[in-house]
Amino acid sequence: MNNRLKILRAERDWSQQHLADALGVSRQSVNAIETGRFDPSLPLAFRIADIFELPIEAIFLRD
């Protein structure tokens, strides 16, 4: 699944580790989501949306 996670994170000047800590996941998980190697679970996707204060559809894009 394509996503805007890396762009949104960069706009806030957050490291992958910063976002990972906020989400309660590993930095490697954030990297895997950003590169499309891993699709987050629905609860994790909602946590990501909450952190960025955006709807899920603004972060995760249809292929």
Biopython code that builds the backbone (N, CA, C, O; Angstrom):
import numpy as np
from Bio.PDB.StructureBuilder import StructureBuilder

atoms = [
    (1, "MET", "N", (0.845, -1.174, 0.000)),
    (1, "MET", "CA", (0.000, 0.000, 0.000)),
    (1, "MET", "C", (0.892, 1.239, 0.000)),
    (1, "MET", "O", (1.816, 1.353, 0.806)),
    (2, "ASN", "N", (0.607, 2.151, -0.901)),
    (2, "ASN", "CA", (1.353, 3.406, -0.943)),
    (2, "ASN", "C", (0.917, 4.298, 0.216)),
    (2, "ASN", "O", (-0.223, 4.233, 0.677)),
    (3, "ASN", "N", (1.844, 5.124, 0.672)),
    (3, "ASN", "CA", (1.505, 6.018, 1.774)),
    (3, "ASN", "C", (2.355, 7.285, 1.712)),
    (3, "ASN", "O", (3.349, 7.359, 0.989)),
    (4, "ARG", "N", (1.937, 8.259, 2.479)),
    (4, "ARG", "CA", (2.628, 9.553, 2.556)),
    (4, "ARG", "C", (3.372, 9.702, 3.880)),
    (4, "ARG", "O", (3.713, 10.815, 4.280)),
    (5, "LEU", "N", (3.620, 8.605, 4.548)),
    (5, "LEU", "CA", (4.191, 8.646, 5.888)),
    (5, "LEU", "C", (5.548, 9.353, 5.923)),
    (5, "LEU", "O", (5.784, 10.194, 6.791)),
    (6, "LYS", "N", (6.422, 9.027, 5.007)),
    (6, "LYS", "CA", (7.757, 9.639, 5.004)),
    (6, "LYS", "C", (7.663, 11.150, 4.792)),
    (6, "LYS", "O", (8.376, 11.916, 5.439)),
    (7, "ILE", "N", (6.789, 11.574, 3.892)),
    (7, "ILE", "CA", (6.611, 13.004, 3.612)),
    (7, "ILE", "C", (6.063, 13.721, 4.842)),
    (7, "ILE", "O", (6.568, 14.773, 5.236)),
    (8, "LEU", "N", (5.033, 13.145, 5.438)),
    (8, "LEU", "CA", (4.425, 13.765, 6.621)),
    (8, "LEU", "C", (5.414, 13.837, 7.777)),
    (8, "LEU", "O", (5.456, 14.826, 8.509)),
    (9, "ARG", "N", (6.201, 12.794, 7.935)),
    (9, "ARG", "CA", (7.204, 12.768, 9.007)),
    (9, "ARG", "C", (8.261, 13.828, 8.753)),
    (9, "ARG", "O", (8.673, 14.529, 9.678)),
    (10, "ALA", "N", (8.705, 13.951, 7.506)),
    (10, "ALA", "CA", (9.738, 14.935, 7.161)),
    (10, "ALA", "C", (9.229, 16.361, 7.349)),
    (10, "ALA", "O", (9.983, 17.234, 7.780)),
    (11, "GLU", "N", (7.961, 16.606, 7.032)),
    (11, "GLU", "CA", (7.384, 17.941, 7.213)),
    (11, "GLU", "C", (7.433, 18.380, 8.672)),
    (11, "GLU", "O", (7.497, 19.573, 8.970)),
    (12, "ARG", "N", (7.402, 17.419, 9.565)),
    (12, "ARG", "CA", (7.444, 17.731, 11.007)),
    (12, "ARG", "C", (8.854, 17.605, 11.586)),
    (12, "ARG", "O", (9.068, 17.815, 12.779)),
    (13, "ASP", "N", (9.803, 17.262, 10.726)),
    (13, "ASP", "CA", (11.198, 17.085, 11.134)),
    (13, "ASP", "C", (11.333, 16.007, 12.213)),
    (13, "ASP", "O", (12.103, 16.152, 13.162)),
    (14, "TRP", "N", (10.567, 14.919, 12.047)),
    (14, "TRP", "CA", (10.626, 13.793, 12.974)),
    (14, "TRP", "C", (11.504, 12.702, 12.390)),
    (14, "TRP", "O", (11.448, 12.428, 11.191)),
    (15, "SER", "N", (12.299, 12.090, 13.216)),
    (15, "SER", "CA", (13.064, 10.923, 12.791)),
    (15, "SER", "C", (12.151, 9.701, 12.791)),
    (15, "SER", "O", (11.066, 9.721, 13.373)),
    (16, "GLN", "N", (12.600, 8.652, 12.139)),
    (16, "GLN", "CA", (11.845, 7.396, 12.191)),
    (16, "GLN", "C", (11.744, 6.917, 13.636)),
    (16, "GLN", "O", (10.715, 6.381, 14.047)),
    (17, "GLN", "N", (12.796, 7.108, 14.392)),
    (17, "GLN", "CA", (12.783, 6.668, 15.791)),
    (17, "GLN", "C", (11.763, 7.449, 16.613)),
    (17, "GLN", "O", (11.074, 6.875, 17.456)),
    (18, "HIS", "N", (11.666, 8.744, 16.374)),
    (18, "HIS", "CA", (10.686, 9.572, 17.083)),
    (18, "HIS", "C", (9.271, 9.056, 16.831)),
    (18, "HIS", "O", (8.485, 8.890, 17.763)),
    (19, "LEU", "N", (8.959, 8.806, 15.562)),
    (19, "LEU", "CA", (7.634, 8.304, 15.218)),
    (19, "LEU", "C", (7.419, 6.910, 15.792)),
    (19, "LEU", "O", (6.342, 6.606, 16.305)),
    (20, "ALA", "N", (8.428, 6.074, 15.707)),
    (20, "ALA", "CA", (8.324, 4.721, 16.254)),
    (20, "ALA", "C", (8.031, 4.754, 17.749)),
    (20, "ALA", "O", (7.185, 4.004, 18.234)),
    (21, "ASP", "N", (8.723, 5.613, 18.472)),
    (21, "ASP", "CA", (8.489, 5.737, 19.911)),
    (21, "ASP", "C", (7.064, 6.197, 20.201)),
    (21, "ASP", "O", (6.423, 5.696, 21.125)),
    (22, "ALA", "N", (6.570, 7.147, 19.416)),
    (22, "ALA", "CA", (5.207, 7.655, 19.607)),
    (22, "ALA", "C", (4.165, 6.573, 19.321)),
    (22, "ALA", "O", (3.097, 6.554, 19.932)),
    (23, "LEU", "N", (4.486, 5.675, 18.388)),
    (23, "LEU", "CA", (3.558, 4.612, 18.005)),
    (23, "LEU", "C", (3.709, 3.352, 18.846)),
    (23, "LEU", "O", (2.815, 2.507, 18.865)),
    (24, "GLY", "N", (4.829, 3.222, 19.536)),
    (24, "GLY", "CA", (5.088, 2.011, 20.305)),
    (24, "GLY", "C", (5.517, 0.841, 19.437)),
    (24, "GLY", "O", (5.217, -0.313, 19.742)),
    (25, "VAL", "N", (6.230, 1.150, 18.338)),
    (25, "VAL", "CA", (6.743, 0.117, 17.441)),
    (25, "VAL", "C", (8.236, 0.353, 17.245)),
    (25, "VAL", "O", (8.785, 1.330, 17.754)),
    (26, "SER", "N", (8.886, -0.529, 16.516)),
    (26, "SER", "CA", (10.314, -0.365, 16.250)),
    (26, "SER", "C", (10.545, 0.606, 15.096)),
    (26, "SER", "O", (9.656, 0.844, 14.279)),
    (27, "ARG", "N", (11.745, 1.155, 15.046)),
    (27, "ARG", "CA", (12.127, 2.022, 13.931)),
    (27, "ARG", "C", (12.069, 1.235, 12.628)),
    (27, "ARG", "O", (11.708, 1.778, 11.584)),
    (28, "GLN", "N", (12.425, -0.043, 12.691)),
    (28, "GLN", "CA", (12.388, -0.889, 11.505)),
    (28, "GLN", "C", (10.967, -1.036, 10.968)),
    (28, "GLN", "O", (10.761, -1.124, 9.758)),
    (29, "SER", "N", (9.992, -1.063, 11.868)),
    (29, "SER", "CA", (8.589, -1.143, 11.439)),
    (29, "SER", "C", (8.182, 0.117, 10.696)),
    (29, "SER", "O", (7.514, 0.047, 9.665)),
    (30, "VAL", "N", (8.582, 1.269, 11.216)),
    (30, "VAL", "CA", (8.277, 2.538, 10.540)),
    (30, "VAL", "C", (8.920, 2.541, 9.154)),
    (30, "VAL", "O", (8.284, 2.928, 8.174)),
    (31, "ASN", "N", (10.167, 2.115, 9.072)),
    (31, "ASN", "CA", (10.858, 2.063, 7.789)),
    (31, "ASN", "C", (10.139, 1.131, 6.823)),
    (31, "ASN", "O", (9.977, 1.466, 5.650)),
    (32, "ALA", "N", (9.707, -0.025, 7.295)),
    (32, "ALA", "CA", (9.021, -0.991, 6.437)),
    (32, "ALA", "C", (7.681, -0.443, 5.937)),
    (32, "ALA", "O", (7.299, -0.696, 4.794)),
    (33, "ILE", "N", (6.974, 0.296, 6.774)),
    (33, "ILE", "CA", (5.708, 0.909, 6.350)),
    (33, "ILE", "C", (5.993, 1.982, 5.306)),
    (33, "ILE", "O", (5.313, 2.046, 4.282)),
    (34, "GLU", "N", (6.987, 2.822, 5.555)),
    (34, "GLU", "CA", (7.313, 3.904, 4.620)),
    (34, "GLU", "C", (7.704, 3.380, 3.244)),
    (34, "GLU", "O", (7.364, 3.984, 2.227)),
    (35, "THR", "N", (8.407, 2.274, 3.212)),
    (35, "THR", "CA", (8.890, 1.731, 1.933)),
    (35, "THR", "C", (7.904, 0.769, 1.292)),
    (35, "THR", "O", (8.171, 0.234, 0.216)),
    (36, "GLY", "N", (6.764, 0.542, 1.943)),
    (36, "GLY", "CA", (5.743, -0.320, 1.375)),
    (36, "GLY", "C", (5.996, -1.805, 1.529)),
    (36, "GLY", "O", (5.309, -2.617, 0.910)),
    (37, "ARG", "N", (6.973, -2.174, 2.346)),
    (37, "ARG", "CA", (7.248, -3.591, 2.581)),
    (37, "ARG", "C", (6.321, -4.193, 3.621)),
    (37, "ARG", "O", (6.246, -5.414, 3.762)),
    (38, "PHE", "N", (5.611, -3.332, 4.355)),
    (38, "PHE", "CA", (4.724, -3.790, 5.427)),
    (38, "PHE", "C", (3.500, -2.887, 5.470)),
    (38, "PHE", "O", (3.621, -1.663, 5.501)),
    (39, "ASP", "N", (2.326, -3.496, 5.471)),
    (39, "ASP", "CA", (1.087, -2.746, 5.636)),
    (39, "ASP", "C", (0.689, -2.806, 7.108)),
    (39, "ASP", "O", (0.595, -3.894, 7.676)),
    (40, "PRO", "N", (0.456, -1.667, 7.725)),
    (40, "PRO", "CA", (0.115, -1.671, 9.149)),
    (40, "PRO", "C", (-1.266, -2.279, 9.390)),
    (40, "PRO", "O", (-2.136, -2.267, 8.519)),
    (41, "SER", "N", (-1.435, -2.803, 10.583)),
    (41, "SER", "CA", (-2.761, -3.274, 10.989)),
    (41, "SER", "C", (-3.692, -2.067, 11.057)),
    (41, "SER", "O", (-3.239, -0.923, 11.097)),
    (42, "LEU", "N", (-4.967, -2.327, 11.069)),
    (42, "LEU", "CA", (-5.931, -1.227, 11.149)),
    (42, "LEU", "C", (-5.756, -0.412, 12.439)),
    (42, "LEU", "O", (-5.774, 0.818, 12.379)),
    (43, "PRO", "N", (-5.586, -1.059, 13.609)),
    (43, "PRO", "CA", (-5.354, -0.254, 14.818)),
    (43, "PRO", "C", (-4.097, 0.621, 14.722)),
    (43, "PRO", "O", (-4.097, 1.760, 15.188)),
    (44, "LEU", "N", (-3.030, 0.090, 14.118)),
    (44, "LEU", "CA", (-1.809, 0.886, 13.961)),
    (44, "LEU", "C", (-2.044, 2.027, 12.975)),
    (44, "LEU", "O", (-1.561, 3.138, 13.194)),
    (45, "ALA", "N", (-2.768, 1.772, 11.905)),
    (45, "ALA", "CA", (-3.075, 2.829, 10.947)),
    (45, "ALA", "C", (-3.864, 3.955, 11.618)),
    (45, "ALA", "O", (-3.628, 5.132, 11.344)),
    (46, "PHE", "N", (-4.800, 3.591, 12.497)),
    (46, "PHE", "CA", (-5.554, 4.619, 13.227)),
    (46, "PHE", "C", (-4.644, 5.397, 14.175)),
    (46, "PHE", "O", (-4.810, 6.608, 14.324)),
    (47, "ARG", "N", (-3.687, 4.729, 14.819)),
    (47, "ARG", "CA", (-2.748, 5.441, 15.700)),
    (47, "ARG", "C", (-1.905, 6.425, 14.890)),
    (47, "ARG", "O", (-1.661, 7.552, 15.321)),
    (48, "ILE", "N", (-1.464, 5.982, 13.711)),
    (48, "ILE", "CA", (-0.685, 6.869, 12.842)),
    (48, "ILE", "C", (-1.526, 8.090, 12.466)),
    (48, "ILE", "O", (-1.050, 9.222, 12.544)),
    (49, "ALA", "N", (-2.760, 7.861, 12.062)),
    (49, "ALA", "CA", (-3.650, 8.961, 11.686)),
    (49, "ALA", "C", (-3.867, 9.912, 12.860)),
    (49, "ALA", "O", (-3.879, 11.130, 12.681)),
    (50, "ASP", "N", (-4.034, 9.366, 14.045)),
    (50, "ASP", "CA", (-4.225, 10.207, 15.230)),
    (50, "ASP", "C", (-3.005, 11.071, 15.505)),
    (50, "ASP", "O", (-3.140, 12.252, 15.826)),
    (51, "ILE", "N", (-1.825, 10.497, 15.382)),
    (51, "ILE", "CA", (-0.593, 11.246, 15.646)),
    (51, "ILE", "C", (-0.445, 12.409, 14.674)),
    (51, "ILE", "O", (-0.034, 13.504, 15.058)),
    (52, "PHE", "N", (-0.786, 12.160, 13.406)),
    (52, "PHE", "CA", (-0.661, 13.216, 12.400)),
    (52, "PHE", "C", (-1.912, 14.095, 12.314)),
    (52, "PHE", "O", (-1.946, 15.065, 11.556)),
    (53, "GLU", "N", (-2.927, 13.752, 13.090)),
    (53, "GLU", "CA", (-4.190, 14.489, 13.099)),
    (53, "GLU", "C", (-4.775, 14.618, 11.691)),
    (53, "GLU", "O", (-5.204, 15.691, 11.266)),
    (54, "LEU", "N", (-4.773, 13.483, 10.987)),
    (54, "LEU", "CA", (-5.292, 13.403, 9.631)),
    (54, "LEU", "C", (-6.158, 12.162, 9.501)),
    (54, "LEU", "O", (-6.002, 11.212, 10.268)),
    (55, "PRO", "N", (-7.072, 12.163, 8.532)),
    (55, "PRO", "CA", (-7.818, 10.931, 8.281)),
    (55, "PRO", "C", (-6.891, 9.886, 7.641)),
    (55, "PRO", "O", (-5.915, 10.231, 6.976)),
    (56, "ILE", "N", (-7.207, 8.638, 7.850)),
    (56, "ILE", "CA", (-6.386, 7.561, 7.286)),
    (56, "ILE", "C", (-6.201, 7.741, 5.782)),
    (56, "ILE", "O", (-5.117, 7.498, 5.252)),
    (57, "GLU", "N", (-7.262, 8.167, 5.097)),
    (57, "GLU", "CA", (-7.215, 8.317, 3.638)),
    (57, "GLU", "C", (-6.202, 9.369, 3.182)),
    (57, "GLU", "O", (-5.758, 9.344, 2.035)),
    (58, "ALA", "N", (-5.839, 10.281, 4.066)),
    (58, "ALA", "CA", (-4.836, 11.300, 3.717)),
    (58, "ALA", "C", (-3.417, 10.775, 3.857)),
    (58, "ALA", "O", (-2.471, 11.407, 3.388)),
    (59, "ILE", "N", (-3.264, 9.616, 4.502)),
    (59, "ILE", "CA", (-1.941, 9.036, 4.719)),
    (59, "ILE", "C", (-1.721, 7.816, 3.832)),
    (59, "ILE", "O", (-0.679, 7.686, 3.190)),
    (60, "PHE", "N", (-2.701, 6.932, 3.801)),
    (60, "PHE", "CA", (-2.590, 5.683, 3.052)),
    (60, "PHE", "C", (-3.400, 5.796, 1.778)),
    (60, "PHE", "O", (-4.586, 6.127, 1.803)),
    (61, "LEU", "N", (-2.738, 5.513, 0.650)),
    (61, "LEU", "CA", (-3.325, 5.713, -0.662)),
    (61, "LEU", "C", (-3.591, 4.378, -1.344)),
    (61, "LEU", "O", (-2.844, 3.415, -1.170)),
    (62, "ARG", "N", (-4.652, 4.339, -2.111)),
    (62, "ARG", "CA", (-4.935, 3.133, -2.896)),
    (62, "ARG", "C", (-3.863, 2.949, -3.954)),
    (62, "ARG", "O", (-3.356, 3.921, -4.514)),
    (63, "ASP", "N", (-3.528, 1.727, -4.217)),
    (63, "ASP", "CA", (-2.513, 1.428, -5.239)),
    (63, "ASP", "C", (-3.024, 1.723, -6.635)),
    (63, "ASP", "O", (-2.301, 1.528, -7.611)),
]
sb = StructureBuilder()
sb.init_structure("model")
sb.init_model(0)
sb.init_chain("A")
sb.init_seg("    ")
for serial, (resi, resn, name, xyz) in enumerate(atoms, 1):
    if name == "N":
        sb.init_residue(resn, " ", resi, " ")
    sb.init_atom(name, np.array(xyz, "f"), 0.0, 1.0, " ", f" {name:<3s}", serial, name[0])
structure = sb.get_structure()
